Amino acid sequence: MTTIEFTHLGEPMAKGSVVARVAYRKDGMPIAIKHDSSGLPGQRDNASIARSALTARNEAGVGVFRDVAVEVALRFYTARNKGHFRTGAHAGLLRDSAPARPGKRPDVDKLSRHVLDALTGVVYADDGQVVTLVASKHFAAGDDPPRTEVVVTPLPVQRIGTIVDDAQLRIAA
């Protein structure tokens, strides 16, 4: 099966946490739980990630991965804070105290969740098919733009004790 790879330009966005709101009766008993996802950051960018994924999938000439496990690699590149750079005669050079990797928010798991949700129904049928996820945060180097690099690799169908080759599956069909 074919691996799908693409780069989505733009500052990586996190999918926020869902907030539960409980409604109570006058006697204090809960009557409803509502999950409020309105206003969460990253909601507006799902469609553009999905469009980038669809373009890459079409260029690879494959359909939506169904009934197959996939592994996903995500690399998030964010812009550096202006405070990381020197000023004056050494403007543009990094300060010695500048961090090598972004160790602050947004959380890498929320960045990942945002992308995985955007890929659902476009690259794979359900994000439950993701069996391996490798995600990392980096600073974009020099003039490189902020971006998210995505690699989705379908895994060969395997059964306990047997590895079935794709060619064998086509012959059996």
C-alpha positions in Angstrom: 0.0 0.0 0.0 1.0 3.6 -0.6 2.2 6.0 2.0 0.5 9.4 2.0 2.8 12.3 2.8 2.0 16.0 2.8 3.0 19.3 4.4 0.3 21.7 5.7 1.6 25.3 5.9 0.6 27.5 8.8 1.1 27.7 12.5 0.2 24.3 14.0 -3.0 24.5 16.0 -4.2 22.5 19.0 -7.6 21.0 19.5 -8.8 22.2 22.9 -10.2 20.1 25.6 -13.9 19.4 25.7 -15.6 21.1 28.7 -18.4 19.2 30.4 -21.3 21.3 31.8 -23.7 19.6 34.1 -27.3 20.9 34.6 -29.0 20.2 38.0 -32.5 20.0 39.2 -33.7 22.1 42.1 -33.1 19.1 44.4 -29.4 18.9 43.3 -29.8 15.8 41.1 -28.0 16.1 37.7 -30.3 16.0 34.7 -28.0 16.6 31.7 -24.4 16.7 30.7 -23.5 18.9 27.8 -20.1 19.0 26.1 -19.3 22.5 25.0 -16.8 22.6 22.2 -17.7 26.1 21.0 -14.9 28.6 20.7 -12.2 25.9 21.0 -9.0 26.9 19.2 -8.2 24.9 16.0 -11.8 24.3 14.9 -11.4 26.6 11.9 -8.3 24.9 10.6 -9.7 21.3 10.4 -11.1 21.8 6.9 -7.8 23.2 5.5 -5.8 20.2 6.9 -8.4 17.9 5.4 -8.1 19.6 2.0 -4.3 19.2 2.1 -4.7 15.5 3.0 -7.3 14.9 0.2 -4.9 16.5 -2.3 -2.0 14.3 -1.2 -4.3 11.2 -1.2 -5.5 11.9 -4.7 -1.9 12.5 -5.9 -0.9 9.2 -4.4 -3.8 7.5 -6.3 -5.3 5.8 -3.3 -8.7 5.8 -1.6 -9.6 6.1 2.1 -7.7 3.4 4.1 -10.4 1.0 5.5 -10.0 -2.1 7.6 -6.2 -1.6 7.8 -4.1 -0.4 10.7 -2.0 2.8 10.0 1.0 4.5 11.6 1.1 8.2 11.6 4.2 10.5 12.0 3.6 14.2 12.7 6.2 16.9 12.9 5.0 20.3 14.1 7.2 23.3 13.2 6.3 26.6 15.0 7.7 30.1 14.6 10.2 31.2 17.1 9.3 33.9 19.6 11.0 37.3 18.9 12.6 37.1 22.4 14.7 34.2 21.1 16.7 36.6 18.9 19.4 39.1 19.6 19.1 42.8 18.8 21.3 45.5 17.5 24.5 44.6 15.6 23.7 40.8 16.1 20.0 41.1 15.1 18.7 37.9 13.6 21.0 35.6 15.5 19.6 33.4 18.3 20.4 34.2 21.9 22.5 31.6 23.8 19.5 31.2 26.1 17.0 30.4 23.3 15.5 26.9 23.7 16.4 24.3 21.1 12.8 22.9 21.0 9.4 24.3 22.0 8.8 23.0 25.5 5.6 25.0 26.2 2.0 25.0 25.0 0.4 23.9 22.9 0.7 20.3 24.1 1.9 17.8 21.4 -1.1 15.5 22.2 -3.6 18.3 21.4 -1.7 19.2 18.3 -1.8 15.6 17.2 -5.5 15.2 18.1 -6.4 18.1 15.9 -4.6 16.6 12.9 -5.9 13.0 13.5 -9.4 14.3 13.6 -9.0 16.2 10.4 -7.7 13.1 8.7 -10.6 10.9 9.7 -12.8 10.2 6.7 -10.2 11.6 4.4 -7.1 9.4 4.7 -8.5 6.7 7.0 -12.1 5.7 7.9 -11.6 6.1 11.6 -8.8 7.4 13.9 -9.1 4.1 15.8 -7.1 2.6 12.9 -4.0 4.5 14.1 -1.9 2.0 16.0 1.4 3.9 16.1 1.7 7.7 16.5 5.0 9.5 16.6 4.7 13.3 17.1 7.3 15.9 17.7 7.5 19.7 18.1 10.3 21.8 16.5 11.0 25.4 15.8 11.0 26.3 12.1 14.6 27.1 11.0 15.6 30.4 9.5 13.0 31.5 6.9 11.2 28.2 6.8 7.5 28.7 7.4 5.6 27.2 10.3 4.0 24.0 9.2 2.9 20.4 10.0 4.5 17.5 8.2 2.3 14.4 8.0 3.1 10.8 7.0 0.5 8.1 7.1 1.6 4.6 6.4 -0.8 1.7 6.1 0.5 -1.5 7.7 0.3 -4.9 6.1 -2.6 -7.1 7.2 -1.3 -9.4 9.9 -2.7 -12.3 11.8 -1.3 -14.0 14.8 1.6 -16.2 13.6 1.3 -15.2 10.0 2.2 -12.2 7.9 0.1 -11.9 4.8 1.7 -10.2 1.9 -0.5 -7.7 -0.1 0.3 -9.6 -3.3 -1.1 -12.8 -1.7 -4.3 -11.0 -0.8 -4.8 -9.9 -4.4 -4.2 -13.4 -5.7 -6.7 -14.8 -3.1 -9.4 -12.2 -4.2 
